[in-house]
Amino acid sequence: MVHKNFRRQRRLESRLDETVRIASIVQKGMATGRSSYVEMRSLDRLIGHNIKAKVSEIRKSVKLSTELDELLTRTLLQAVSEGYTKVLTPNGIVREKELEQLLSIDSDIVVCLGMMVDAEKTRKTRDLIDTLKELIGERKKVVEGSLKA
């Protein structure tokens, strides 16, 4: 049991280290206006992982309707699978406005997901589903529209 907990703790520390490293990369990219594809790919991967973990937590603790399950497991996860690599121009310049939009939308998505468990208890799930759909649509528009190279 101790060995298993030790591995889990090391994995959590590793995730925290990666989060801190990527936050530093984003700060540097915004300050200098430059970044690399590899750095932004890491950001895509971290955001995707964190949202997948949140969705998994919700699926375990809340009885989901078919619509909500589809929204969380397919639509949302597909929508957040990429985007940050597209904020770079081919020569490595960060499109700051688009980066800020994606970070803001993803933050709102995580907040909305966090409210899902409580919403189930108060029957406010419909409002959150509509909000989540809006956020996904807004994110897709940013990624597909303004980030086309």
N, C-alpha and C positions, 0 to 999 in steps of 0.2 A: 504494500500500500504506500509506503514512504517513497519508494522508487517511482511509482506512478505519479504521485503528487509533485515530486521533484521535476520530472519531465514536463508536467503541465506548467509548473512555475517558470521553468526555463523558456518554454514556448511563449508564455505571456510576457516575459521580460524581453524576448526577442521581438515580439510584436510592438511593444512599447518603444524599444530602441528604433525600430523601423519607422514608427509614427513620428518620433522626434526627428529622425533624419530627414524624412520627407517634408515635414513642416519647415525645417531649415532650408531645404531645397526650394520650396515654394517661396519662402521669404526672400531668399537670394535671387530667385528668378524675377520676383516682382521689383526688387530693389535695382537690379542690373538691367532688367528687360530682356535677359537671355536665359536659356535653359537648354537641356538636351532631350532628345526623344526617350532615352533610357530613363532619365529622371521622371519625365511625365508618365511613362509607362508604369513606373513604380507607384506613382500617385493613383493612376487608374486601378491598379491591382489592389492597393490598400483600401480605397474607397469601396470597390466591389466587395472585398472581403468583409469589411465592416457592415455593409448593408446586408449581405448574405447572412451574417451572424445574427443581425437584428431580426431578419425575416424568419430564420430558423427558431429563434426564441419566441416569436409571436405564434408561429405554427404549433409550438409545443404547449403554449399556455392559453390559447384562445381557440374556441370552436369557430372555424372559418366557413363562411358561405362559399359556394363554388366560385362566385364572381370575385370575391376577395382573394381566395386562394390563387386563382388564375392571375389576378392583378399583381400579387406579390411574387409568385414563383416564376412567372413568365415575363409579363410586361415590364415590371420594375427591374428585375435582374438583367433583362436584356438591355433596357434603357441605360443602366449605369455601367454597363460593361466597358464602355469607352467614352472618350470625350476629352480628357485632359491632353492626350497626345495631339489632338487637333487644335489646341490653342497655340501651337508652335507654327511659325511660318517655316518654309523649307530651309531658311538660313538660321534657324534657332531663336528667332525673336518671339518673345511671349506676347500674345494679344491679351493685354492686361484686363481690358473690359470684359472679354469673354471668360477669362479665368475667374474673375470675381463673380460673374453671373453663375458659372457652374458651381463654384464653392458655396454660394448663397443658396442655390436650388438644392444641392445635395444636403446642406445643413437643414433646410426646411423639410426635406424628405425624411431625414433621420428623426427630427422632432415629431413629425406626423406619425412615423412608425412607433415611436415611444408612447404616443398617446393611444395607440390601438388597444392595448390591454385595458386601460381604464375606460375607454369608449365602449368596449363590449359590456362592461358592467352598467353603464348609464344609457346604453342604446343610442349612442351618438356615432355609431360606426358608419352610417350612410354619409354623413357630412365628411368624415375623414376619407372615405373612399373617393368621394368627389374631389376633395382637396388633393389627394394623392394622384388622381388621374390628371388634374390640372398641372401639377408639378412635373409629372412625367412628360406631358405634352410640351410644357415650356422647356424642359431639358432637351427633348428631342429637337425642338425648333432651334435652340441655340447650337446644338451639335451639328445638325444637318444643314441649317440655313446659314448662319453667320460665320461658321467655321470652315466652309468649303474653301479649299485652297485655290 
